[in-house]
Amino acid sequence: MSELHKEYPFIHIYAQHKVRQPVIIKANTEGLCVLLNAIISAIAQPECNGIAEVFDGDAEAYEVIVKVVNTHDELSPVPYQIAKQ
């Protein structure tokens, strides 16, 4: 197996498919730092989204968007509810 490049933020987030299923985040150190910065940005400026620009295991670039919400309605729908529809 080849090692992940240290200068690139790699993250893979495995979403829930069922109730109470854990969410798993796999990442290199750089990926976790970029995600942490996005979380801090979202907390510091709740009117804006925190954004982490990262790569998945296939080296495809994507964004992780961190939003601060204040109501249950803003959290809905959850992924496993969408799949049932």
C-alpha positions, -999 to 999 in steps of 0.1 A, spaced: 0 0 0 12 35 -8 12 62 19 -11 92 15 8 124 4 13 144 36 8 178 18 -27 168 6 -58 168 29 -74 133 25 -108 127 41 -134 101 36 -167 105 56 -189 75 58 -225 86 63 -252 68 83 -275 45 65 -296 35 95 -306 50 128 -279 49 155 -252 38 130 -219 55 137 -204 80 113 -168 72 106 -143 98 94 -110 85 80 -83 111 73 -47 119 73 -34 146 97 -36 174 70 -72 164 63 -82 165 100 -65 200 103 -85 213 73 -117 199 88 -109 214 122 -103 248 106 -137 246 88 -154 238 121 -136 267 139 -146 291 110 -182 280 112 -183 286 150 -165 320 147 -188 332 119 -221 313 122 -236 333 93 -210 318 70 -203 281 63 -169 266 72 -155 249 41 -128 222 39 -114 215 5 -102 179 6 -95 148 -15 -112 114 -12 -94 80 -15 -96 82 -53 -78 116 -52 -110 134 -63 -114 169 -49 -146 178 -30 -158 201 -3 -169 194 33 -193 222 43 -198 229 80 -230 248 89 -241 260 123 -278 254 128 -302 263 156 -333 242 151 -342 205 146 -358 215 113 -325 227 100 -310 193 106 -336 175 85 -338 153 65 -311 129 76 -296 106 49 -314 74 60 -347 92 59 -341 103 23 -333 67 13 -367 55 25 -386 81 3 
